[in-house]
Amino acid sequence: MSGHVHFRNQERNRILTSAQELHELEQELGTEILPGTEIMTDVGSHHFVKGGAGVLVPQPSDDPHDPLNWSPFWKGCAIAASTSVSFTQGFGPLALAPMFPYYIKDFDSNLTDVIKFTGVAILVLGFSNFIWVPLSTSFGRRPVYIASQIVCLVSSIWRAKAVSYSSFMGACVLNGIGAGPAETIQPAVIADIFFLNDRGFWNTVYWVFYMGSLMVGPIISGSMALHVGWRNFWWFNTGLIAASLIMVVFMFPETKWHRLHPNEIIRQLAAQEKGKPSPTDSAERVNTATAEDPEKLGGVISHVPTKGTMPDLSLQATAERDPHLGKGTPSKQQWKLFQSNAHPFKSMALDLWIPWKLFAFPIVELAAFIVSWSCSSFLTLNLTQSQNFAAPPYEYSSQTIGFFNFAILVGALIGLATAGPLSDYVSARATKRNRGIREPEMRLVAMIPYVLIMMLGNFVVAFGYEQKWSWKPIVIIGFTCAGIQVAALPAILTTYAVDSYKPVAGSLMVAITVNKNVWGYGFAEFITPWIIKSGFVPPIMTNMSLITFFCLMAIPFYFFGKTFRRWSRNSSVHKL
């Protein structure tokens, strides 16, 4: 335990001198260091921990039950179960598109009304995270996954047995409530169990499976509806959710773990110096406080002066301090249905308020609007593919229409494979020209090719639909372009926003999701009547123009984004 206390004393010294060192760095660099600004090179007498495999960020505790200390087996079990939840919860809500003609017939309805099945589910899904995220913060990820999967399971059975329009709509609403965690919880799980240098890979895995589920759902539903009926698709979906629920129960122990905030360390050490007892051990047990940011102890250790105020963070030294690294296992406490919390209502109230507060920050607004309208370009194809391809002159089956979604899936994989490396390359080049100082705005330049791809795809789809071109250019070019941009643009913008406001990354994703899903609901409401009245070109081109407009707003942010970050530098969101 002495090594642990030694580490905290060094951490306190680092905190107490950080303001002075920050001022010295700003003087040597001749620039202002704001939240989001990163120094990527040594500056004068200030040296930095290099980002090789030997650096562990954040630093794990010396507890064998700390999720960062878990063995590869238990980490693998947890991430597999978490990914199964993300996939199965995203699989159903957008799978309806190829089945619209069957719903129109069986429920004696019309296209405008059955499209509301998708729109309402999207709307409810976005706001459901105001339930799931506070519960996750207060009581853990495990109870949220179990409860949400039970809700999704019930909704899927309800969909399979629904015999009327209103009954099926009720099932859609329930599905929207249950499917919210797919968009918000797994990134938190990844931060709980993986070190910083591993998270890029696992976040990519998450997005591949989640985005893939949105596109694979219509592929399977269209074929099943044609051959075995649409109800059997929902029974198949029920089986997938049940399998995922079993995985969560038996493979997913609680991953939420409280890491001490630097201010807590100073208070504890001050108490120790006065001879008062300090709850060192209990403060590090799972879920004994409401602090949420997993980087609080380790998120700033990359800024290291040469004055000896930081401990040795090499892999060997860390292993000596923490013999459980890579060998830990979950405790019995972490297998319980939920974790106790001393102040659950305070924690939940904070999680309810912060997403709304973030809407006052220009960078969050930019990210929310670009993500929302980029996703609406994909939603356009989901809502209109049956309207166009099931009608003359095509008259394709639901199976064929479903298979067209393969093009969107391929495009999404291309976008996911290229957006990260391209934005990292652009940022690295700009950082080098900027004397080793990296600003979040540097990655915005990487948007340019994807904005052009977005415009091309929308032009091809709009005029191809209207003039009844062959399916080949519409699907191969239009659908693929939609997939590329819907994977790339949101990834770049959410990374920009998270880089600017790291401590509230979870609340930031809730804010973006609500904005996206509210627009998705509104778009689903008006696009079909507008197409019936004016054709495909006006609504699709109007939507494309809005996407382009919001993307162009990134230009002033590239030049003045640091000013916007300066406005909020003293905000409490940086201290959460």
N, C-alpha and C positions, 0 to 999 in steps of 0.2 A: 504493500500500500504506500510505502514511502516514495516509490517512483511516481505514483499517481499524484501525491501531494507536491512532489518536486515539479511535476509537469504543470500543475495549477499555479504554483508560485511563479514559474517562468511565464505562464500565460498572463497572469496578472501584470507582471512587469512589462510584457509586450503591450497590453492594453493601455497601461498608464503612460507609455511613451509613444503610442501610436499617433496621437495628435501632433506632437512635436515632429515626429518623423515624416508625417504626411506634409507638414508645412515645409520641411527641408526638401522633400521630393519635389514639391510644387516649385520651389525656388530654383532647384537644379535643372528641372525640365522646362521651366518657363511656361507652365500650363496649369490649369485648374483640374484637380482630380475629384470627380464627382462620382456618385453611385453609378456603377456601370462602366466607368473608365478602368481599364486594366493596364498595368505596367508589365510589358512582356520582355524586358531586358534589364540587366544590371544598370544601376544609376549611381555613379560616383562610389561612395562608401557603402551603398545599400545593395545587398545581394539577395537573390531570390531562390527559393526552392524550385529546382527544375522539374518539369512535368513528366519525368520518366516513370518506369514501373515501380521505382523504389519509393515513391511518395504516396502516402495514404491520406486522402481527404474525403470526409472528415476523419479525425482520429477516433478509432474505436475505444470503448472502455475496456477494463480488464475483466469484464463479466463474460463467462462462457455463453450466456443467453442473449447477449447483445446481437441483434440480427447481422451487424457488420462482421461479427466473429463466426457466424454460422459456417458449417462445412459446405462445400460445393453441392453436396446432395440436397441439403435442406434449402439452400438458395434456389436450386433447380426446381425442387418441388413447389416452392412458393411462387416462383415466376411462371411456371407452367399452369398452375391453378389460376393465377391472376390473369394470364393471357387468355385462358379459356373463357373467363367471365367477359372480358372485353370483346372477344369474338362472338360469343353467343348472344350477348345483349345487343350488339350491332347488327346481327344477322337478320332479325325479324322486321324491325320497323320500316326499312326501305325495300323489303322483298315483295311488296304488293304490286309494283308497277306492271309486270307482265300478266298479272291475274285480274287486272281491272275489268276486262270484258266479262269474266265469269261472275264477278261481284255485281256488275250491272244487271246481268241476267237473273241471277239467283235472288237478289234482293229487290228486283224490280225498280232499279234506280237509274241514275245517269252518271256520266263521267265526272261532271262537276262535283257531285255529292260523294262519289267513291274516292276521289282524290283527297277529300277531307280526312279519310282514314290516315293517310300519311301526314298531312299537315297538322292535325290535332296531336298525333303521337309525337311529332317533332317539337311542338310548342310545349307540351307537358314535360317532355324529356329534359328540355333546357332548364325549366324552373324546378324540376325535382332535385337538382343538385343543391338547392337551398335546404333540402332535407338531408341528403346523403353526406355532403361534405362536412357540415357541423357534427353529425353523428360520428363520422370517421375521425374527426379531430378529438372528440370527447371520449369516445368509447372504443375506437380502434377500427382497423380496416376489415378484420374478420367478421364482426357482426353485420357490417354494411354489405359485404359480399353475400353472406348467407341470406339476409333478409331480402335484398334486392333480387337474388336469384329465385327465391320462393315466390315473390310477386310476379316475376317474369314467367315462371312455370305456370302459375294459376292463369295468367293472362293468355298464355299460349293454348292451354286446354280450353279456355273460354272461346278463343277464336275458332278453334277446331269444331266446337259444338254450336256456335252461334247460328241462329236460323232467321234472324232479321237484321235489318240495317242498324237499328238502334242498339241491339245486343252486340253486334260486331264493333260498333263505335265505342261502346263501354269497354270492351276488351282492349281496344287501341289506347284509350286513356290510361288504363291500368298498365299496359305495356310501357307507355311513356314514363310513368312514375317509376317503374322498376328498372328501366334501362339507363338511367342517368349515370351511374358509376362508371359505365364504359368510357365516358369522356373525361373523367377527372381523377379516378382513384389509382389507376395503375402507375402513372408517373410518380405519385407519392410513394407507392410500394417500391418502385425502382430506387428512389432516393433513400428509402429505409434500409435496403439490404446490399446495395452496391456502392463501391467507392466512385469518386468523381470520374476517374479515368475509364471506368467501365460503363458509365451510364449512357454514353452516346450510342453504343451498340444496342443496348437493351431498349432504349427509347425508340430506335429504328425498328426493332422487332415488334414493339407495341404498335407503332403506327402501321406497319405492314399488315399485321393481323387485324387491327381495328378497321382500317380503310378497306382491307380486303374483304372483310365481312359485309360491308355496305354494298360491295359490288358482286360478291359471290352469291348473296341472298337471291337477287333477281334471276341469276343464271339457273339456280337449282329450282326455284319456285315456278318458273315458266315451264320447265320440262315436266316437273311433277304434276302441275295443274293439267297439262295436256294428257298425260298418260294415266295417272291414278287419281286425279281430282285435287282441287285446292285444299280441301280439308286434310288430306293426308300430308300435305306440306307442313301444316301446323302441328300434326302429330309427330312428324320428323323433327320439327323445331323443339317440341316438348322433350323429346329424347335427348337432344343436344344439351338443352338447359339442365335436365336432370343429371346427365353425366358430369357437367361442369360443377353442379352443386355438390355432388359426391366428392369431386376433386377438392373443392374448397374445404369441405368438412374434414377430410382426412389428410390433405396435403398442404393446407395453408394455415400455419400458426400465426399468431398476431405479430406484425412487423413493426408497428409503431413503437418508438423508443425515444424517451426524452433525453436530449443532450443539453448539457448545461449552457446557458447563455453566459457570455463573458461577465455581465453584471452580476449574475448569480455567483460566479466563481469569486469575484472580489468581495461580495457580501459574506460568503462563507469563510473566506480567509480572514476577513476583518473580525468575524465572530470568534474564529479560532484564536486569533491573537489576543482577544479579550478574555480567553479562557472559557468561552461558551461552547456548548456542544453544537456540532454541525451535522445535519442529516446527509452526510456525503453519500453513503451507500444508497439510502432510499431515494435520494434525488435522481439517481441514475437508473432506477428500475423503470420498467415499462409503464408509461402512462401515469406518472405520479405528478405531472404538472401539465399546464396547458400550452407551453411553448411548442410551436409546430415546426419551425424551420430546422431541418436536419443539418444545416451547414453552420449553425450558430457558433459551435466551438471550432469547427475546422474550416469554415468557408473563407476566411481571410488569411490563412496561414501561408499563402503564396507570397505575401509581402513580408520578407524577412530581413531585418538589418543584421549587420555583422557584429553587433555588440553582445552577442551571446544570450539574447533574451528569449530565444526559441529553443525547444528541445530538438535533439537529433531525430529527424523524421525518416531516416532511411529504413528500408524493409527489415534489416537485421536488428537495428535498435528498437524498432517498433515491436518486433517479435519477442525481444527480450523483455520489454515492458508488458506485453500482452501475449502470454504463452498460449492463449486460446484462439489466436487468429487462425481462421480457416479450419478450426476443429470444433467449434461451438455447436450446441444443439438447442432447440427450443425448450423452454421450461414448461412444467405443468400449467403454470399461470397463463402462458401464452396460448394454450389450447382451450382456455375457457371461452364461453360464448361471447363475453364482452369483458373489457378492462375497466377497473374502477377509476374514477376521476374526482379529485377533491373539489373542483370548481367547474362542473359540467356546463352550467347555464352561462357562466361568464365566457367560457370558450365558445359555446354555440352562438351566443350573441355577437361575439367578435367576428365569427365566420359569416354571419348573416349581414353584417354591416360593411365589412371591408370590400366585397365586390362592388357595392354601390358607390363607395367612396372612390374606387379606382376609376370610375367613369369620368371623374373630374380631371384626370390626368390625360393630356393630349396624346401621349404615346400609346396608352391603353386604348383610347378611342380609335386611333389609326389602325392598330392591330385588329380591334374588334370589327371595324367596318370592312377592312380588306378581307379578313377571314370569312365574314358573313357573306359578302357578295361573291367571293371566289367559290364558296360552297354552293351558292345559289346557281352558279353555272352548271355544276354537276347535278343539282336538284332538277334543273330544267330538263335534262335528258331523262331522268328517272320519271318525271311526271308526264312527259310528252311522247315517250317511245311507243306506248301502246296506241295513243291517239293518232300517231302518224302511220306506224307500220302495220297495225291491225286493220286499217281502212284501205279502200282502193287507192292506187292500183297495186299496192303491195299484198295486202290480205295475208300477212304472215301469221303463223301459229304463235301461241304464247312461248313455246319452246324456242323457236327461232329468235323471237324478240328478246328472250332472256339471254340467249347466247351472244347477242350483240354487246352485252355488258362485259364480255371478255376484253373488248377493246379498251374500255374504261379501266379495267383492272391492270392491263399491261401498261397503259399510260401512267397510272398511279405508281406502279413499281419503278418506271423510268424516272418519274418525278422524285420519288423517295431516294433513289440511287444517285441522283445528280444534284439535288438541291443542297444537301449538306456539304458535300465536297466543294461545290462551286462557291457557296457562301463563305466557307472556311478559307478557300484559296483567295477570294477577293479581299476578305478581312486581313489575311496574312500579308498580302501585297501592300495594302493600304497602311497596315501597321508598320511595316518596314520603312515605307516612305515617311512615316510620322515619327521616326526615331524611337520605335518600340512602344509607342503608346497606342493602345487599341480602344476605339470608341464603338459602342453598339451600332451606331448609324452606318458604319463602314459596310456592313453586310447588306444594306438596302440596295446597293448597286446590282446584286445578284438577281433582283426581281426582273430586270429588263427582259431577258429572253423569255421568261415565263409569261410576262404580260403580252408579249407578241404572240406567243403560242395560244394564249387564251383568246385573243382577238381572232386569230385564224380559225380556231375551232368553232367559235360562235358564228362567224360568217358562213362557214361551210354548213353547219347544222341549220341555221335559219333559212338560208336560200335553198339548201338542199331539200328541206322539208317542204318549203313553199312551192318550189318548182318541180317537185317529185323526181329528183335525181335518182340514179341507181343507188342502192344501199351502200355500195362499196366506198365511195368518197365520204358519205355521211358518217359511216361507222369507223372506217379505217383512219380517216383524218380527223373528223369532227369529234367522235367519241374519245379517240386516243388523246387528242389535245386537251379535252376536258379533264381526263384522268391525270395528265401531266401537271396541269396548272393547279388542280385541287389538292394535289399532294405537295407541291413545291411552295406556292405562295403562302398558304397558312403556316407551313413549317418555318419559313424565313421570318414572317412577321411575329409569330409567337415567340421565336427565339430572341428577336429584337426586344420585345416587351419584357420577357423574363430576364434577359441580361440587364435591363434597366431597373427592374424591381424584383430582384431575386428572392428576398424574404417572404414575399406574398405570391409566389408562383401559383400555388393552388387556388387562391381567391381570384387571381388574374384569369386563370382558365375558366373559372365559373362565370366571371363577367363576360368573357368572350363567347362562351357557350350560350348564355342567355341571349345575348345580342344576335348571334347566328340563328338560333332556333326561333326567335320571335320573327325575324325576317323570313325564315323558311316557311313558317306558318302563313304569314301574309302573302308570300309568293304563291303558295299552293292554293290560296283562296281565290286569287284574281287571275292567274295565268290561263286557266281553261276557258272561262267566259271571254277573256280578251282574245284568245286565239280563234274562238268560234266567230267572234264579231269582226276581227281585223286580219286574221291570218297569223302565220308563225313569225313573220319578220318583225313587226312592231314590238311585241313583248320581248323577244330574245335580243333584238338590237338595243332596246332601251336598257335591259339588264346589263348587256355588255358595256354600254356607255357608262353606266353607274360604276361597274367594276373598274373600268379604265380611269374614271374620274378619281376614285379613291386611291388607286395605285399611283396616279400622278401626284396626289397629295404627299407621297413619300419624298418628292423632290425637296420641298421646303424643310421636311424633317431631316433630310440628309445634311442640310446646311445649318439648321437651327435646332436640331434635336437636343444638342447639349444644353442649349438655353432652356428648353422645356424641362430637362432633367434638373437644371439649376433651380427652377421654381419649386421643385418638390424635394430638394436635397435634405431639408430639415423635417420632412414629413415623418410621422410616427410609423409609417409602413416600413421604413428602413430599420426599425428597431424591434419589429415583431419576431 
